[in-house]
Amino acid sequence: MFDINFSDLLAALALVFVFEGLMPFINPEGMRKVYLLAAQMDNQTLRFLGITSMLVGVILLYVVR
């Protein structure tokens, strides 16, 4: 069922670092504003955004694989 090897896992992790680094590199001021906005959100909103992001990722992974 799960046919994934260690190099696939490392490649996925590497892509996470690349995508996470894009916005601070391209628009550091915008990222600073996003972080300030996130710091003002309550825990429930942040959790909702987190679970939504994870679900979108799982669905995308399912579609791709």
TORPA-515242 format. One record per residue (C-alpha): y, x, z; residue in three letters. Coordinates in Angstrom, 3 decimals, always signed. Each point is the difference from the previous one (the first is absolute). Layout:
N
<rec><yy>Y</yy><xx>X</xx><zz>Z</zz><aa>ALA</aa></rec>
...
end
This chain:
65
<rec><yy>+0.000</yy><xx>+0.000</xx><zz>+0.000</zz><aa>MET</aa></rec>
<rec><yy>+2.504</yy><xx>+2.688</xx><zz>+0.989</zz><aa>PHE</aa></rec>
<rec><yy>-0.326</yy><xx>+2.764</xx><zz>-2.556</zz><aa>ASP</aa></rec>
<rec><yy>+2.840</yy><xx>+2.244</xx><zz>+1.114</zz><aa>ILE</aa></rec>
<rec><yy>-0.142</yy><xx>+3.709</xx><zz>+0.545</zz><aa>ASN</aa></rec>
<rec><yy>+2.167</yy><xx>+2.328</xx><zz>+2.048</zz><aa>PHE</aa></rec>
<rec><yy>+2.070</yy><xx>+1.179</xx><zz>-2.978</zz><aa>SER</aa></rec>
<rec><yy>+0.937</yy><xx>-3.618</xx><zz>-0.836</zz><aa>ASP</aa></rec>
<rec><yy>+1.144</yy><xx>-0.490</xx><zz>+3.568</zz><aa>LEU</aa></rec>
<rec><yy>+2.103</yy><xx>+3.166</xx><zz>-0.112</zz><aa>LEU</aa></rec>
<rec><yy>+1.475</yy><xx>-1.017</xx><zz>-3.365</zz><aa>ALA</aa></rec>
<rec><yy>+0.989</yy><xx>-3.380</xx><zz>+1.441</zz><aa>ALA</aa></rec>
<rec><yy>+1.560</yy><xx>+1.668</xx><zz>+3.028</zz><aa>LEU</aa></rec>
<rec><yy>+1.900</yy><xx>+2.401</xx><zz>-2.255</zz><aa>ALA</aa></rec>
<rec><yy>+1.386</yy><xx>-2.939</xx><zz>-1.991</zz><aa>LEU</aa></rec>
<rec><yy>+1.144</yy><xx>-1.645</xx><zz>+3.234</zz><aa>VAL</aa></rec>
<rec><yy>+2.000</yy><xx>+3.137</xx><zz>+0.832</zz><aa>PHE</aa></rec>
<rec><yy>+1.477</yy><xx>+0.118</xx><zz>-3.508</zz><aa>VAL</aa></rec>
<rec><yy>+1.093</yy><xx>-3.649</xx><zz>+0.047</zz><aa>PHE</aa></rec>
<rec><yy>+1.270</yy><xx>+0.206</xx><zz>+3.584</zz><aa>GLU</aa></rec>
<rec><yy>+2.138</yy><xx>+2.990</xx><zz>-0.960</zz><aa>GLY</aa></rec>
<rec><yy>+1.503</yy><xx>-1.484</xx><zz>-3.154</zz><aa>LEU</aa></rec>
<rec><yy>+2.649</yy><xx>-2.234</xx><zz>+1.542</zz><aa>MET</aa></rec>
<rec><yy>+1.359</yy><xx>+2.498</xx><zz>+2.541</zz><aa>PRO</aa></rec>
<rec><yy>+0.231</yy><xx>+2.553</xx><zz>-2.822</zz><aa>PHE</aa></rec>
<rec><yy>+1.631</yy><xx>-2.357</xx><zz>-2.509</zz><aa>ILE</aa></rec>
<rec><yy>+2.242</yy><xx>-1.976</xx><zz>+2.373</zz><aa>ASN</aa></rec>
<rec><yy>+0.240</yy><xx>+1.463</xx><zz>+3.515</zz><aa>PRO</aa></rec>
<rec><yy>+2.975</yy><xx>-2.165</xx><zz>+0.973</zz><aa>GLU</aa></rec>
<rec><yy>-1.872</yy><xx>-3.144</xx><zz>-1.030</zz><aa>GLY</aa></rec>
<rec><yy>-3.016</yy><xx>+1.046</xx><zz>+2.047</zz><aa>MET</aa></rec>
<rec><yy>+2.228</yy><xx>+0.615</xx><zz>+3.010</zz><aa>ARG</aa></rec>
<rec><yy>+1.311</yy><xx>-3.580</xx><zz>-0.337</zz><aa>LYS</aa></rec>
<rec><yy>-3.551</yy><xx>-1.351</xx><zz>-0.295</zz><aa>VAL</aa></rec>
<rec><yy>-1.054</yy><xx>+1.883</xx><zz>+3.154</zz><aa>TYR</aa></rec>
<rec><yy>+3.027</yy><xx>-1.341</xx><zz>+1.896</zz><aa>LEU</aa></rec>
<rec><yy>-0.825</yy><xx>-3.524</xx><zz>-1.160</zz><aa>LEU</aa></rec>
<rec><yy>-3.634</yy><xx>+0.426</xx><zz>+1.052</zz><aa>ALA</aa></rec>
<rec><yy>+1.094</yy><xx>+1.253</xx><zz>+3.414</zz><aa>ALA</aa></rec>
<rec><yy>+1.887</yy><xx>-3.269</xx><zz>+0.512</zz><aa>GLN</aa></rec>
<rec><yy>-2.975</yy><xx>-2.229</xx><zz>-0.898</zz><aa>MET</aa></rec>
<rec><yy>-2.174</yy><xx>-1.514</xx><zz>+2.678</zz><aa>ASP</aa></rec>
<rec><yy>-3.648</yy><xx>+1.034</xx><zz>+0.367</zz><aa>ASN</aa></rec>
<rec><yy>-1.358</yy><xx>-3.215</xx><zz>-1.503</zz><aa>GLN</aa></rec>
<rec><yy>+1.950</yy><xx>+0.506</xx><zz>-3.233</zz><aa>THR</aa></rec>
<rec><yy>-1.094</yy><xx>+3.635</xx><zz>-0.277</zz><aa>LEU</aa></rec>
<rec><yy>-3.627</yy><xx>-0.988</xx><zz>+0.606</zz><aa>ARG</aa></rec>
<rec><yy>+0.246</yy><xx>-2.700</xx><zz>-2.667</zz><aa>PHE</aa></rec>
<rec><yy>+1.415</yy><xx>+2.502</xx><zz>-2.489</zz><aa>LEU</aa></rec>
<rec><yy>-2.756</yy><xx>+2.467</xx><zz>+0.924</zz><aa>GLY</aa></rec>
<rec><yy>-2.875</yy><xx>-2.460</xx><zz>-0.447</zz><aa>ILE</aa></rec>
<rec><yy>+1.533</yy><xx>-1.274</xx><zz>-3.237</zz><aa>THR</aa></rec>
<rec><yy>+0.221</yy><xx>+3.540</xx><zz>-1.329</zz><aa>SER</aa></rec>
<rec><yy>-3.603</yy><xx>+0.697</xx><zz>+0.975</zz><aa>MET</aa></rec>
<rec><yy>-1.245</yy><xx>-3.209</xx><zz>-1.629</zz><aa>LEU</aa></rec>
<rec><yy>+1.861</yy><xx>+0.745</xx><zz>-3.229</zz><aa>VAL</aa></rec>
<rec><yy>-1.538</yy><xx>+3.477</xx><zz>+0.030</zz><aa>GLY</aa></rec>
<rec><yy>-3.519</yy><xx>-1.343</xx><zz>+0.551</zz><aa>VAL</aa></rec>
<rec><yy>+0.419</yy><xx>-2.579</xx><zz>-2.763</zz><aa>ILE</aa></rec>
<rec><yy>+1.368</yy><xx>+2.626</xx><zz>-2.377</zz><aa>LEU</aa></rec>
<rec><yy>-2.855</yy><xx>+2.339</xx><zz>+0.839</zz><aa>LEU</aa></rec>
<rec><yy>-2.509</yy><xx>-2.810</xx><zz>-0.616</zz><aa>TYR</aa></rec>
<rec><yy>+1.565</yy><xx>-0.788</xx><zz>-3.390</zz><aa>VAL</aa></rec>
<rec><yy>+0.103</yy><xx>+3.662</xx><zz>-1.037</zz><aa>VAL</aa></rec>
<rec><yy>-3.521</yy><xx>+0.805</xx><zz>+1.164</zz><aa>ARG</aa></rec>
end
